[in-house]
Amino acid sequence: MMKSAGYSFVSSFITVNAITLKQHNRFSLNGFRGNLAKSRKLSAGAQRSQLYTEATMVAGKYYPPWFSVAPMMDWTDHHYRTLARLITKHAWLYTEMLAAETIVYQEDNLDRFLAFSPEQHPIVLQIGGNNLENLAKATKLANAYHYDEINFKSLWMPKSESSWTWLLWCASNAGSKDICSMTLKFVGEAMSVIAANTNVPVTVKCRIGVDNHDSYNELCDFIYKVSSLSPTRHFIIHSRKALLNGVSPRDNRTIPPLKYEYYYALLRDFPDLQFTINGGINSVEGVNAARRAGAHGVMVGRAAYNKVLELRPFCVLNSPWNTLGYVDSAVYGAAYTYITRHQVLEQYEAYADSVLGTYGNGRPNIRDLVKPLLGLFYSEPGNGLWKRKADAAFQSCKTMKSFFKETLVAIPDSVLDAPLAAEAPASGSGDAFANLHDLLPQPYTARDRELQELYA
Ligand SMILES: Cc1cc2nc3c(=O)[nH]c(=O)nc-3n(C[C@H](O)[C@H](O)[C@H](O)COP(=O)(O)O)c2cc1C
């Protein structure tokens, strides 16, 4: 079924030895190192000049991170990112979270964890860890691969997703002033250590609170402290709090209500910082609406991976094809390309067959490589049959070529060869940002003195 394509794409999957030839020093933050406390005292104008300005980004080849695909464990692996990049050239792609310890202990096997094909730029490595020494070493080791940004996620927490969560968990324990202060200091120090060992921007991804520690002021204290202690100038805000007790990570992504008003208040109260909004945005319509309301950047998770069954407050059915397919034209204003699923799959087939079994022990196998494709035909004729055929083909097919031959007969040519519709499907999520400015919390008044006392 699949015709052979021009496979230059595959030959460009290279390892660190080749990648190190490239230099990406576009966002040097050297000017911010040294006395970190001073960094907050720089004029807003001076700081802004170090940020992701459109001019710098475009001159440096990549467009700004107006749209990014969220880090998702077991989902945003190399295979998924390969597929995503075939569909969108401009979206920023985040890796799955990689523990600093993994990088340090696998020093002789780093390509397995860190190598990526150059097409995946702009790409962000998300690192996690609770040991400053390992974070420093891991960052240094990752430098050889030339990620465009390092994003930090702390593992210093009981069962949650962000350093912020742990921080607030500490704060929730009576008499936990010391732990809290230690943790705040740790996140600031972690960011300093990471920044000191790389010359690409460093960013933090966090939630807006945890349990009943969900006031806007507490969130601001965190942002204020981390940006004071480190050169961090860009925060990715997952706009719902985390519930610690008895709520699964999955439910934690749907049950806590979205509070986009906190995000927009951060834009007002920290004009010298950059913020990306994340959580529950499930279409390019929603992305553009968030940006029209002032968001610097928008990060989309589940809707860029699989069909979206339920994302509160909206229940929208969408697919990665519809989400990613419109990013370049509808978000970045690039010329519309008449790309079809057939073309994407031709190139993906070449990639998949070139990496099958290369990690050892038969991995990645066909199932690993098909996983990112499972939402591609969502709600299209033939999707159900295709999935049933796929189940059987996982057992019998040894190559992606044979897998496609076996299964794609289920999908009509009219689906395979249809370009994206001229306009992205409406989702209704644009309304989410319409009246937010009336809901913003009271402005944050930096509590310098109290914070200094608490966290000295
Ligand atoms: C399967 C899965 C794995 C995730 N893994 C991570 C992770 O490794 N690091 C992280 O910061 N967030 C992780 N997240 C959270 C997402 O990055 C994102 O913040 C969350 O899904 C909300 O965005 P969305 O509503 O657009 O999906 C994960 C989410 C999912 C669904």
Ligand as a Chemical Component Dictionary entry (heavy atoms), coordinates in Angstrom:
data_LIG
# 
_chem_comp.id                   LIG 
_chem_comp.type                 NON-POLYMER 
_chem_comp.pdbx_formal_charge   0 
_chem_comp.three_letter_code    LIG 
# 
loop_
_chem_comp_atom.comp_id 
_chem_comp_atom.atom_id 
_chem_comp_atom.alt_atom_id 
_chem_comp_atom.type_symbol 
_chem_comp_atom.charge 
_chem_comp_atom.model_Cartn_x 
_chem_comp_atom.model_Cartn_y 
_chem_comp_atom.model_Cartn_z 
_chem_comp_atom.pdbx_ordinal 
LIG C1  C1  C 0 0.220  10.542 29.665 1  
LIG C2  C2  C 0 0.674  11.837 30.256 2  
LIG C3  C3  C 0 1.976  11.938 30.734 3  
LIG C4  C4  C 0 2.437  13.159 31.274 4  
LIG N1  N1  N 0 3.752  13.257 31.631 5  
LIG C5  C5  C 0 4.247  14.469 32.024 6  
LIG C6  C6  C 0 5.641  14.655 32.245 7  
LIG O1  O1  O 0 6.474  13.748 32.075 8  
LIG N2  N2  N 0 6.068  15.894 32.643 9  
LIG C7  C7  C 0 5.196  16.941 32.838 10 
LIG O2  O2  O 0 5.623  18.033 33.202 11 
LIG N3  N3  N 0 3.868  16.783 32.595 12 
LIG C8  C8  C 0 3.392  15.599 32.179 13 
LIG N4  N4  N 0 2.056  15.463 31.873 14 
LIG C9  C9  C 0 1.156  16.648 31.981 15 
LIG C10 C10 C 0 1.110  17.383 30.637 16 
LIG O3  O3  O 0 2.377  17.893 30.286 17 
LIG C11 C11 C 0 0.103  18.555 30.684 18 
LIG O4  O4  O 0 0.528  19.479 31.653 19 
LIG C12 C12 C 0 -1.313 18.094 31.035 20 
LIG O5  O5  O 0 -1.697 16.977 30.262 21 
LIG C13 C13 C 0 -2.331 19.242 30.805 22 
LIG O6  O6  O 0 -2.365 19.639 29.458 23 
LIG P1  P1  P 0 -3.563 19.179 28.454 24 
LIG O7  O7  O 0 -4.845 19.486 29.151 25 
LIG O8  O8  O 0 -3.350 20.007 27.214 26 
LIG O9  O9  O 0 -3.398 17.712 28.242 27 
LIG C14 C14 C 0 1.576  14.276 31.345 28 
LIG C15 C15 C 0 0.261  14.155 30.852 29 
LIG C16 C16 C 0 -0.178 12.959 30.296 30 
LIG C17 C17 C 0 -1.571 12.866 29.724 31 
# 
loop_
_chem_comp_bond.comp_id 
_chem_comp_bond.atom_id_1 
_chem_comp_bond.atom_id_2 
_chem_comp_bond.value_order 
_chem_comp_bond.pdbx_ordinal 
LIG C1  C2  SING 1  
LIG C2  C3  SING 2  
LIG C2  C16 DOUB 3  
LIG C3  C4  DOUB 4  
LIG C4  N1  SING 5  
LIG C4  C14 SING 6  
LIG N1  C5  DOUB 7  
LIG C5  C6  SING 8  
LIG C5  C8  SING 9  
LIG C6  O1  DOUB 10 
LIG C6  N2  SING 11 
LIG N2  C7  SING 12 
LIG C7  O2  DOUB 13 
LIG C7  N3  SING 14 
LIG N3  C8  DOUB 15 
LIG C8  N4  SING 16 
LIG N4  C9  SING 17 
LIG N4  C14 SING 18 
LIG C9  C10 SING 19 
LIG C10 O3  SING 20 
LIG C10 C11 SING 21 
LIG C11 O4  SING 22 
LIG C11 C12 SING 23 
LIG C12 O5  SING 24 
LIG C12 C13 SING 25 
LIG C13 O6  SING 26 
LIG O6  P1  SING 27 
LIG P1  O7  DOUB 28 
LIG P1  O8  SING 29 
LIG P1  O9  SING 30 
LIG C14 C15 DOUB 31 
LIG C15 C16 SING 32 
LIG C16 C17 SING 33 
# 
